[in-house]
Amino acid sequence: MNFKSTASLAALLLGAPLMLRAQNELSNFTATGRGGVANTFASDYQAIGINPGNLGRIGGAKVAFTVGEFGLGAGTQSLTRDQFRNFIYDYEKGLTRDDKLALAKAFTSDNALNANADATTFALAVAIPSLGTVAISNRQRIASHVALNQNAAEIMFLGKNAPIVTNNFNPDGTPKNVATLPQLSSALDGTALQLAWYNEYNIAYGNRVIDKPTFQLSVGGGYRYIQGIGVVDVRIDGGAVEAYSALSPLFKINYGSLQTNPNASGFNYRTNAGGLQPVGTGHGFDFGVAMEAGKALRLGLSLTDMGKMTWEGNLLTANDQKLRYLESEGVNSYNFIKEAAQLFAGGTESLFQYQAQSKRTASLPTKLRAGAGFRISEYFETGLDVTLPMNKVAGNLSSPFVGLGVDYKPTRWVRLSSGVTAGAGYSVSVPLGVTFTAGPYEGGISTRDLTGLLFTEHPYISMAAGFLRFKFGKVE
C-alpha cells in the first residue's frame, strides 16, 4: 500500500466516514498480523479492550509503552475491484449515468462497504510486584458499515430518478396517490447505515488469583471514559425503524433552519470550536479471565464494551414515515460522503424527516470474546478466537468473527504472524504481519488480508503499524 492509497483511505475513514459494521481488532499491529486473533496473545496495554485478565498473566512486560500505533481498513463483499479502487484512489471522479446504475446494483448488498480505523495515541502498562498490572491508554476508534436494499441503493445514486420515486411522485414532486405512498419501513427493509467514532480514555487492571506451578488463573477489569465524536445509526429491519444521528461540527453537515436558529427547541447545536469536539459522552466496562495450564495451554474469556453512551449535541431522530420526494439527483462522485449524509443522516435534503432531540442514550457495541492458545515453544504459538456481537448498535460487528492465528519467530529479532479468519462482514481472509525486536524495542507492520489486496473478488485494503513500542523486564 503506497502513501497515496493510505492517505486516501484515511480521508475516507476519518474525514467523513458516513457511508462506509466494523471488522475485528485493528487497534494494534501485532493482532492485525494474525487477522485480529488476540484473546490469548495480547499482553500489557494491548490487552485493553480485548481481555484485561491477560494483565495478570505470567510473561508480560514489567513496563511497556507505545506512541502512535494505528490501523486502517476498508472492504466490500459486492463492489468490483475497479469500483472499490475509485473510492480509494480516484474519489474526485464524477459519476456517469452508467456508473450510477452499476453502483446502485453493486451497493444492493448486506455488506456493501465496511470500514474501521483505530489509533492509539499513547499507552502505558506497569506491573506492580504482588499487586498486578495497571494499564492506561488513549485511543481513537471508528467503525462503520453499510447495507442497502435495492430501493435504498437506487435512491442513493439516482435520487429523484430512482424507480421507487418516479413510480410514486409526479415530475413536480406531488404524490401520484397519497394513500399508496409506501412506508420507509417497507420500502427500505434490510437497510443499515452505521458509524460510531469514539475518543477513549482507558484504564485496566489484572492480577493472578490462583498461582500454582501447573495452573494460573488471572482476572481483570477495565473502565473507559468515552467522548463521542459522531454516530449515525439507521437500521430498517422487519418493519421497525431505528434512525438517529449526532455528528460533531467536524463533519460539516448542513442542518438548515436548525443551524441558523441554534435556539430551536430540543436541538443543542454545536458550533465549530475546532478539534475533536464531542457531541456525546459515555462509560464503558470490560471484564476478562485468563487461564494457563502447564506451559502450553492458554484460555481466555472476556466481555467488552459494556455500558452506555449519551448523545446530546446535534442530535436528530426519526421514526417510520411515508416516502418523501427528493430534489437530489443522487450521489454524483466517488467522493460521495457529504451527499450521502444529506440523503440519510439528517441534512436539509434528507429521505427521513428528522426531529430535534436534546438527549438519547444508546448501548455500547458489546462483544463476547473467547480464545484458546497453544504455545509450542518460545518461537511458535497459535491461537483460536471467536468474537460474538451482543447487540446490533453502530460500531459492533455485523456477524460473528472466527479466526486462527499463528506467531513464529525464525530468529530472536523477527516475528512473523499470519492465520486465517472469517466473519464480521468479510469473506475468508489471510493476514500477514512482521515484527522486529531489538532489546526492549518492538516495531512492525501488518495487513488484515493478503487475498483482498491481490485478487479481484471481495477487495479489502488494510494496514496497521507501530514503530515506537517498548517493553522492559518480564513478569514472573
C-alpha positions, -999 to 999 in steps of 0.1 A, spaced: 0 0 0 16 33 -11 14 67 6 -14 79 -18 -37 50 -11 -30 52 27 -38 89 26 -70 83 5 -81 56 28 -75 78 59 -96 105 43 -124 81 35 -124 68 71 -115 99 91 -126 129 70 -163 119 70 -169 82 71 -206 82 68 -212 56 42 -187 30 50 -201 -25 108 -165 -30 116 -141 -58 115 -123 -72 145 -92 -55 160 -71 -31 141 -60 -14 174 -25 -29 174 -2 -41 146 6 -74 162 -31 -85 164 -37 -73 129 -10 -96 116 -30 -125 130 -62 -112 115 -75 -99 148 -68 -131 168 -57 -117 202 -75 -131 232 -47 -154 243 -19 -133 227 -25 -97 239 -5 -86 269 4 -53 287 -16 -23 273 -26 -43 242 -50 -63 264 -71 -32 269 -105 -38 252 -96 -74 244 -91 -93 277 -79 -74 308 -74 -107 325 -42 -110 305 -27 -82 325 -21 -107 354 -6 -133 332 30 -146 335 54 -134 309 41 -99 303 64 -69 304 70 -52 337 68 -19 319 55 -14 283 46 18 264 38 30 229 32 61 209 12 62 177 1 27 169 -26 28 142 -47 7 118 -69 14 88 -91 -10 68 -120 -10 43 -135 -38 23 -166 -48 3 -185 -80 -5 -203 -67 -36 -183 -39 -53 -159 -47 -82 -122 -41 -76 -123 -11 -100 -153 4 -82 -136 -1 -49 -103 13 -61 -121 45 -73 -133 52 -37 -97 49 -25 -75 63 -54 -98 84 -76 -126 96 -53 -130 130 -70 -140 113 -102 -176 121 -113 -202 95 -120 -219 89 -153 -254 76 -157 -240 41 -163 -217 44 -133 -247 53 -111 -267 23 -123 -238 0 -118 -231 13 -83 -268 11 -74 -267 -26 -83 -234 -32 -65 -245 -14 -33 -276 -37 -31 -259 -59 -5 -258 -68 32 -221 -59 32 -216 -33 5 -189 -14 24 -173 -20 58 -145 1 73 -128 8 105 -99 27 119 -81 26 153 -53 48 166 -36 46 200 -20 79 207 -4 68 239 -5 37 261 14 25 292 14 -7 313 32 -11 346 34 -43 367 34 -37 404 50 -65 424 25 -88 441 -4 -64 431 -9 -70 394 -6 -48 363 -22 -14 356 -26 -2 320 -38 31 306 -43 44 270 -59 69 248 -75 56 216 -95 68 186 -119 42 174 -140 44 142 -163 17 130 -187 19 101 -210 -3 80 -234 0 51 -260 -25 39 -287 -13 14 -317 -29 -2 -324 -22 -38 -346 8 -32 -321 24 -8 -292 18 -32 -311 33 -61 -322 64 -41 -286 69 -30 -272 70 -66 -302 80 -86 -321 103 -62 -354 115 -76 -348 93 -107 -349 61 -86 -378 39 -98 -395 39 -64 -396 77 -65 -408 80 -101 -434 54 -95 -449 73 -66 -444 110 -75 -451 133 -104 -422 153 -120 -433 184 -100 -428 164 -67 -465 159 -59 -476 124 -49 -495 104 -76 -516 88 -48 -510 98 -12 -529 68 0 -505 44 -16 -472 61 -7 -451 33 9 -438 35 44 -400 37 47 -401 6 70 -412 -15 40 -395 4 11 -361 3 28 -364 -30 47 -329 -46 51 -310 -13 51 -284 -3 77 -261 27 76 -239 29 107 -210 49 121 -195 53 155 -165 74 163 -152 73 199 -123 91 217 -115 68 246 -95 72 278 -89 37 292 -77 22 324 -75 -15 331 -61 -38 359 -54 -75 361 -39 -99 386 -34 -136 393 -58 -151 418 -45 -186 415 -8 -192 410 2 -228 411 32 -244 393 10 -260 366 -21 -238 368 -26 -200 369 -59 -180 368 -60 -143 363 -89 -119 363 -91 -83 352 -114 -54 346 -113 -22 326 -131 12 325 -132 38 298 -144 73 297 -157 80 261 -162 111 242 -185 106 212 -173 124 181 -201 112 160 -228 85 155 -251 75 127 -274 46 133 -300 40 106 -315 5 107 -347 -7 90 -355 -43 96 -387 -63 99 -410 -33 99 -390 -15 126 -371 18 121 -342 30 142 -328 62 129 -307 88 147 -275 108 143 -253 131 163 -223 145 144 -196 168 155 -191 201 135 -161 183 121 -185 166 96 -198 199 83 -234 188 80 -259 215 69 -287 214 94 -307 242 76 -330 262 99 -318 243 130 -283 255 123 -294 291 116 -316 291 147 -295 273 173 -321 281 200 -346 258 183 -365 237 208 -347 205 216 -317 210 193 -283 215 210 -264 229 181 -227 227 184 -207 253 166 -172 245 152 -148 251 180 -120 231 163 -105 198 171 -124 167 180 -154 184 196 -176 157 212 -214 155 209 -218 128 235 -202 111 265 -202 76 279 -188 50 302 -176 15 292 -165 -15 311 -146 -47 303 -142 -79 323 -119 -109 315 -104 -141 328 -73 -158 316 -61 -193 324 -28 -211 318 -24 -249 322 12 -260 322 35 -241 299 15 -247 267 -23 -242 270 -39 -208 274 -76 -200 276 -93 -166 277 -129 -153 280 -139 -117 281 -169 -94 278 -160 -60 264 -177 -26 258 -205 -30 283 -220 4 291 -239 33 276 -234 64 255 -254 96 260 -257 117 228 -266 154 233 -251 175 206 -266 180 170 -289 151 178 -317 142 154 -340 112 155 -366 98 131 -394 72 132 -412 54 105 -428 76 79 -440 77 43 -416 80 14 -407 117 6 -399 133 -27 -363 143 -31 -349 171 -52 -315 155 -53 -303 135 -83 -283 112 -61 -246 110 -54 -226 124 -82 -190 113 -75 -170 86 -58 -164 112 -30 -200 107 -21 -198 111 17 -214 145 22 -241 140 -4 -250 106 12 -252 123 46 -277 148 32 -298 119 20 -297 96 50 -283 113 81 -303 144 87 -292 170 62 -315 195 46 -322 171 17 -329 140 37 -350 110 29 -360 110 66 -379 138 82 -358 141 114 -368 157 146 -345 176 170 -339 159 203 -320 170 234 -307 137 246 -305 100 236 -290 70 254 -276 41 235 -258 9 243 -221 4 235 -211 -23 210 -208 -51 235 -188 -82 224 -182 -117 240 -147 -129 232 -134 -164 237 -99 -177 229 -77 -208 232 -40 -208 226 -12 -233 224 24 -223 230 46 -250 214 78 -231 222 91 -196 227 94 -195 189 60 -208 179 25 -200 193 -10 -205 178 -45 -194 189 -82 -197 180 -105 -167 187 -143 -164 185 -160 -130 189 -197 -126 191 -216 -93 188 -241 -90 217 -262 -62 201 -267 -46 167 -257 -10 175 -235 12 154 -198 2 158 -204 -35 165 -196 -65 143 -222 -73 116 -217 -111 123 -196 -134 145 -159 -134 139 -138 -166 139 -100 -167 134 -69 -189 137 -37 -170 143 0 -180 144 32 -163 156 65 -177 145 100 -165 153 126 -177 128 151 -156 147 151 -138 180 147 -104 163 120 -112 138 84 -125 145 61 -134 116 23 -135 121 -4 -150 99 -35 -171 101 -70 -174 85 -101 -155 96 -138 -152 85 -169 -134 96 -176 -98 109 -189 -89 74 -159 -101 55 -150 -132 35 -122 -156 44 -90 -136 50 -53 -144 52 -34 -119 72 3 -113 74 25 -93 98 62 -88 106 75 -75 139 111 -66 145 126 -67 180 159 -53 194 163 -54 231 133 -35 246 123 -21 212 95 -36 191 80 -23 158 62 -37 128 37 -36 100 8 -58 90 -22 -63 69 -56 -80 77 -59 -98 43 -34 -106 16 -61 -121 -7 -82 -89 -6 -51 -69 -17 -42 -93 -46 -74 -108 -60 -104 -94 -78 -132 -108 -57 -141 -92 -23 -114 -65 -23 -101 -54 10 -73 -29 18 -58 -26 52 -27 -17 71 -16 -15 107 17 -3 120 36 7 152 72 19 154 75 32 190 66 2 212 90 -6 241 89 -34 267 111 -37 297 115 -68 320 92 -98 323 66 -106 349 72 -140 366 
